[in-house]
């Protein structure tokens, strides 16, 4: 696979089944919720809800009719920074067979461009302490900074 073999684009409804095959390859960390997906019917309903939100996008990278990476980016309206929005990236996944081949960089650059086109003043992403992930995010231009990320999971009962 060469860099020119990769098409990076916004996901469409017809991608849902292939997304369901790719998404379980997200690395789960100790203490996080397990990566579970729903069936095609339920997932298509959720995809349609996401698509109806004009400020939330699923980005995919495709090679040879196979989805090899995906992420979700949300652009959040903002009352500070002169009204400039900010973006958050979540659910970054690259197919295990395609890691360390530039696919992750391509999909992140697409997301950064999307944020810039929407006038965002920053993009933010939470990551666990895995050195491979942290190193990758640094290489694509994200900085650790001095901020701290906090989260709370709501577990099914």
N, C-alpha and C positions, 0 to 999 in steps of 0.2 A: 504494500500500500504506500503510495506517495502522497505528499501533502495535497496535490491537485486532485487526488481521488476522493477527497473528503468534501461533502457538501454540508455546510452548516446553515440551518434555517429554523424558522418557527415550526413547531409541531402542528400537525393537522389531525383531525379526528381519526383518519385511517391509520395513524401511527400507534394508536392505543395498544393493540395486541403486542406490537414489537416493544413498546415501552414496558409492558408487563414482564417481558422476558429479560429486559436490561436492568430494571430498577432493583431487583434483589441483589445485584452485584455491588450495591452501595456497601461500603465497609461499616459494619456495626461496631460500636464501641461498648466496652463494659459500662453498665449503668444506663445505657440508652434503650429506647424501645426497640424491639426487633423490627427489621425491615419486612413488613408484610404488605402484600398487595391484595386487592380484591379481584373478583372475577371480571370478565370483559364487560358484561352488562353494567355492573355498578361502576366500573372504572370509566366507561364511556359517559355515563351520566355526570361523573365528577369532572371529566375532561371538558364536557360541554359547559359546566358551571365556571370552570377556569377560563375557558375561551370567551365567555360572556363578560368577564372582567377585562376591560381594555387596558388595565395597568399590570396585569399578571400574564406572564408568558412562559411556556415550556419551550426550551431551545433544544434542538437535537443536532447531532452530527451523524451523517449517513455515509456509508461506503459500500459499494456493491450491493445496494438494496438492503443493507443491514444497518440498524441503528447501533452506533458504536459509542455514543455518549449522549448525555442529557443533563439538563439542569433546569431549575425554575428560578425566574427572576421576577420580583415584584417592585414596581415603582410606586413610592409612597408620597402623596402630596404632603406639603410641609408649610407651617406658618413661620418658620425661622429661615435664616440664610436667604433673605429676600424672596421667600416663597419658592425657592428652588427645591424640587423633590430630591429624595434619596432613594437608593435601591438596595434590596437585600437579595442575596443569592442563596438558594437552598437546594438540597437533593442533587448535588453534583455527583455524577457517576460516569465512569469510563469503563467499557467492557474490559474484563481482565486481559483478554488477548490483545488489546490495543493500547495498554498502558505503556508509558515511556516512548511513545511514537509521535508526540505532538498533537494528538487529538484533544487532550484536555486543554492545552493552550489555545487551540483554535476555538473551542466552544466558549472559553472564558473571554477571549477577545471579542467574540460576537456579542456576549452579554455586556461587556464594557462599552462597546459601540452603541448598543441599544440604550444603555443608561445615559450615555453622553448625548445621544439624539433626543432624549427626553428631558435634557437640561439638568440632570442630577448633579448635585454637588459632591456626592460620594456614593460608593458602593461598599456594602458591608457583607461579611460572611463569617459565620462561626465555624470553627474547626476544632476537632479534638487534638490531643497532644501527639498523635502519630507523626513521627519525624518525616516520613515520606510525603504526607499530606501537607504539613507545614512548609517543607522545602518547596513543594510544587507551588503553593500559593504565593510564597515569596518570589519565586522565579517569574510568575506572571504579573508581578508588580504590586501585589497586596503587601501591606506592612503590618507587623504585629502591633505597633503603637503601644500606648500605655493603657488603652481601654481594657476592660474586662467584660467577658460575655457571661451572662447568667441565663439560665433556662429552668423551666419547670415542666416536667412531663405529666400529663394527665392519663393515668392508666385506666384501662377498661375495668369495670367492676361487674 
